């Protein structure tokens, strides 16, 4: 038994570490953009943060495709149905292209309206609008990068997506700095330069992953309705969950913006730093989804449970350690992003608050990954709805609009939200109702 657990631990780490690095690199695009424009002032930081928020919301609408890809490919791969796995991957790919093109057009048409509705100041909107427009233009590359990575991860190959994102980030950094500040003979485009660099780098990454996926993608002469049904059953609740989450984030962001541009800049910088902690959690969540999905596809339910708890244990240790760093060394982390004393003062308290939610966040992320691997995506959507709309948003509204308390209490609503989600997902997993779900037929 001990040898079996040790083997599972090695397998979890083998899958999770490349995904963690990939997630770090994927998030690094946004972090690098915030870091590079930090020298331009709080208004530029807020503008980039606002543009990134809108793009993230748009990609959330197709997140069900990437998660569905991972789950369905993993279960089919575990069942050794390689032809079906390849056909499913190709279906996901074409759906991603069609939907992301529609999102790009919609985003460019309404981004200005959404920024105004969020309550952003005119100066922030003026800077954010051209940045956001370029980011929406290249959203198809962003979506394809995620879906192609999920295809490979579903087969157990987490290293190739990591290599792709290494290339993407190196190209982004090499292009973003000179385009923002006008170095090396290039024009000074300000924050628009960061967006142009994102588009070019991600296009190269997509081309590389398409080449690597050639042996997996299988031609299909007709539309496979059984695969489409499985895609819908798994992916639709994931997209619904992300829509519920991001709609709540929009309201929550609007509440934070009530406290002013400097507060929002501190919020954005703090989120960029905090993302370094939940990236390992995301890596273990993907590892859990892949391993649990493959084990269920092979009918090995006991092994699936061992994989889940091992991934949870490892994520808990790492993210709790990051929480300690956030709590005791916030100033050093914030100084790496900005020299604005007001932003640093507010950001210090933000990092102390998010340090407290690292344990519930770790457990929630990995449990959600395991349940997704089993295809239990509907319950996760319900838990997200309860946490976001039943806890975080009402609590933040009461604090800001009724009690008129400090933004610190608005930030503390995040702790309550994630704690409730953790409790719900623990109950669901221990009930083992996920064993009765049939994703593939």
N, C-alpha and C positions, 0 to 999 in steps of 0.2 A: 504493500500500500504506500509506504514511504517513497519507494522508488517511483511509483506511478505519479504521486503528487509532485515529486521533483521534476519528473519529465514534463508534466503539465506546466509547471512554473517556467521551465526553460522554453517551452513552446509559446507561452503567453508573452514572455520577454522577447523572444525572437520575432514575434509578430508586432508587439506593441512598440518596441523601441524605434523601428523605422517609421511607424505611423506617427509616433510622438515627434520625431524629427521632421517628418513631412508636415504635420500640423503646425509646428513651430515655424517652419519655412513659409507655409501658406499664410499664417497670421503675420509673419514678418513683413510681408508687403505693406500691410496697413501700418504696422508699427514703424517701419522705416520711413514711410511717408510722413507720419506724425513727427518722428524724430528729425527728419531733414527740414521740415518747415517750421520747427520749433524756434529757430532763430529769427523768423519773421514776425513773431508775436502771437498773443493769445487769440486774436481774431482769425488768423490763418489756421491755427490749430483747430479752433472750433469749426471753421469752414471745411477742412479736410475730414474732421470727425462726422460732420453732418452728411457730407457726400458719401462717405463710407457706410454710414448707417442706412441710407436709402438704397444703396447697391446691395447691401447685405439683406435687406428686407426683400428685394426683388429676387435674389438667388434663393431665398428661403422658400419661395413659391414652388421651386422645382427641386427642393431638397429631398422630396419623396422619391425622386428618380434615383439619386445617388445612394440613398439608404436602401431602397428597394433593390437596386442592382446588387449591392453587397449581400443582402439577405438571400435573394433568390439564386444568384450565382453560387453562393456558398453552399446552400442546401443541395442544389443540383450537382455541384462538384463533389460534395460529400457522398451523394448517392451514385457517383460515377456516371452520371448522365451528361457527358461532356458536350455532345451535339446540342442538347437542349440548353445547356448553359451558354454555349456560344450564340445560339439563336436568340436567347433572352437578352444577352448583352447587346446584340445588334439592334433589337427592338428598342431597348433603352436609349441607345445612341441616337437613333432617328427621332425619337420623341423629344430628347434633349435639345436637338437642333431646332426643331419646330417651335417648341415652347419658349426657348431662350430668345429666339428672334422676335417673337411677339412681345416678350418682356422688355427687350431693348427698345422697341418702338414706343411702348407705353411709358416706360421710364423717362425717356427723353421728352415726351409730350407733357408729362404732369409733374416733373420733379420740382419746378418752381412753385407750383400750387401747394405741394406737400410741405415744402420748406416754410412757406408763409403760414400754413395751418399749424405747423409745429411751434410757431411763435419765435422763430429765429430773427435776430436783428437784421435790418436792411444791409448793413455792411458785411455781415456774415454771408447772407444770401448772394450778394454780388460776387463774392469770391468763390462760393461753393458751387454756383450754377455751372460755369464752364468745366470745372473739375468733374462734377456729377455727370454732365452730358457725355464727356469722353468715356467715363467709367461705364455708363450704360451702353455706349456703342460697342464696347468690347466684352459685354457680359456673356455672349455665346462662348467665348474662349474660357471664361471663368467657369461656366457650367460644365463644359466638355472636359476641362481639366479634372473636375471633381468626379464626374461619371466614369471617365476612363480609369481614374485611380481606383474607384470602387470595383470596377470589373476585375482588375488585377488583384486587389485585396481579397475579393471573394474567392479567388483561387488559392489564396495563401501567399501571394507574392506582394509583400509590402515594401520591398526594397526598390523596385523599379519606379513607383511613384515618388519615392524619396529622392532618387537620382534626378528625376524630372524637375522637382521643385528646387533642388540645389541649383540647377541650371537657370530656372526662372528667377530665383532670387539674386543670383550673381549678375544676370543681365539687367534686372531691375535696378540694382544699386549702381551699376556702371553707367546706366543711362539717366537715372532720376537726378542725381546730384548735379551734373553739368546742365541738365535741362531746367532745373529749378533756379539755379543761380547764374547761369550763363557762363560756364567754364569751358575750357578746351575748344573755343571757337564756336560753341553752340549758343543759340539765343536763350535769353533769360525768360522762361515762360511762367515762372512762379509755380503755384501748385498745379497748374495745368501740365507742367512738365512731368510731375509724378504720375499723373494719369496716363500720359502718352507712354511712359516707360512700362507701366503695368500692362498695357495692351500689347506692346511688342513682345515683352518677355513671355506672357502667357500664350501667345500664338505659337512661339517656338516650343513651349512645353507641350501643347496639344499635338503638334506635329510629331514630337518624339514619342508620346504615349500611343498615338495611333499606329505608329510603326511597330511598337512593342506588342500591341494587342492583336496584330495580324494572325498569329497562330490560334488565338482564342475565338475571335469573331467568326461565326459560321454563317454562310449564306442561307437565306430562307426565301423560297420562291413565293410563299404566300404569308399572309398575316396569321400568326398563331394566336387564336382567340383564347386558348388555355393560358398562354403566357401573358397575354394582355390582362386576363382576369387576375392572375397572380400578382402582376405589377400593380393593378388597381387595389387589390385587397391589402397589400403591404404598403405601397407607396402613398396612397391617398390619405390615410390617417397620419402619416409622417408629415406630409405637406400641410395637412390641417393643423397638426400640432405646432409646426413652425409658424404658420400664419397666426394662430392664437398667441404664440409667444411673441412674435414681432409686433403684432397689433398692440399687445400690452406694453412692449418696449417703447413703441411710439408714444403712447400716453404717458408712460413713465418718464421718457425723455422730455416731453412737453412740460411735465411737472418740474423737472430739474432746471429747464430753461427759465422757469419763473424766477429763479434765484440769480439770473444774469449770465453774461457771456463768460466771465472768469470762472464761475462755478461750473458751467458746462465744460470749459476747457480742462478744469481739474478732474471732472468726471471722466472725460475722454482719455486723458493721460493715465488716470488710475485704471481704467478698463484695459488699456493697452498693456500696462504692467501686469495686471491681474491675469490676463490671458496666458501669461507664461506659466501659471500654475495649472489652469485647467487643460492645457495642451497634453500633459501626461495622462490626465483623466480621459481625454478624448482618445488618446492612443490605446489605452487599456479597454475603452468602450468598443472601439473598432475590433481589437483583438478578441474581445469576448463575443461580439456579434459574429465574427468570422468562425471562430472555433466552435461556439455553440451551434451556429447554423450548420456547419459541416458535420458535427456530431449528431445532431437531430436528423439530418439527411441520411446518415448511416444507421439511425436507430439507436444510438448510444446515449441514453438520457442521463445515466449516472455520471458518465464522463462530462457531459454538458454542465451538470451542477458543480462538479469539482473545478471546471474551467472558470465558471462564474465567480466562485468564492476566492479562487486564487487571484484572479484579476482585480477583484475588490480589495483584497488585502494589500496588494502591491500599490494600487492607486492611492489607497488611504495613507500609507506610509509616506509616499512622495509628496502628495498634496498637503498633508499636515506639516511636513517640513517647510514647504513653500510658505504656508501660512505663518510660521514662526518668523521667517525672513521678512514678510510684509509687515508684521506687527512691530518688530524691533528695529528694522532698518529702512523705514519708508523714505526718509530724507535723501539717502544716498541714491535710491532708485529713481526718485522724482527729479533729482538734479541732472540725471542723465538725459532727461527729456526737455527740461525747460529751466530757465533762470528766473522766471517770473515768481517773486516771493509770494504773491497772493495765491497763485495757482499751487505752489508747493505747500502752503499752509493748509489749504482745503484738501489737497490731495493726500496729505499725511493722514488725516482722519479717515478719508475714504479707504486707504489701504489697511488701516487698523480694523475697520469694520469688515472688509471683505476677507481679512485673515480669519475671522471667526466662522465664516461659512464654508471653509475649505473641506471640512469633514463631511457635512451633508452634501456638498457639491460632488465630492469624489464618489460617494456611495450612489448618489442619484444617477450620475453619468454612466457608471459601469453596469448598474442594475438595468438601466434603460437599454444599454447595448446588448445585454444578455437577452432581455425580453424581445428586442427587435430581431435578434438572431433566431428566436423561436417564432417570429411572425406576430407577436402580441403587440402590435403598434396602436391599436385602438385604445387600450387601457392607458398607454403612455400619453396619448392625446388628452384623455380625461384628466389624468393627474396634472398635466401642464396647465389645463384650463382652471382647475381648482387652485393651484399654487399662484398663477399669475393674476387671474381675475377674481378669485375669491379671497386672496390674501394681499399680494403685493400692491396692486393698483388701488384697491379701497383704502388700505393703510396709508399709502403715500398721499392720496387725495385728502384724507382726513387730517393728516399731519400738516400739509401745505396750505390747504384752503380753509379749513375749519379751525384748527388749533394754531396755525401760523407759527409753527416751530421751525427750528433750524433744519437745513438740508441734511444734517447728520441723521435725523430721524427718518427722512425719506430714504436714505441709503440703507438704514437698518431694516427696512421692509424686505430687502433682498434676502436677509437671513431667514426671516419668517417663511418666505416663499419656498426656498429650497429645503427647509426642514420639513415642511408639510409634504412636498413631493417625495422626499426620501422615505418618509413613513408610509406613504401610499404604495410606493414601488416595492418596499420590503415586504409589506403584507401580500402584494400580488405574487411576488416570486415565491414566497414561502407556501402559498396556497397551491402551487404547482398546476394551476389551471392552464398555463401556457403549454403544457404537454399535449393537450387535446386539440391544439390548433394545427390545421393542415394547410400549409402554404403551397406546396407543390403536389401535383396529382399525377 
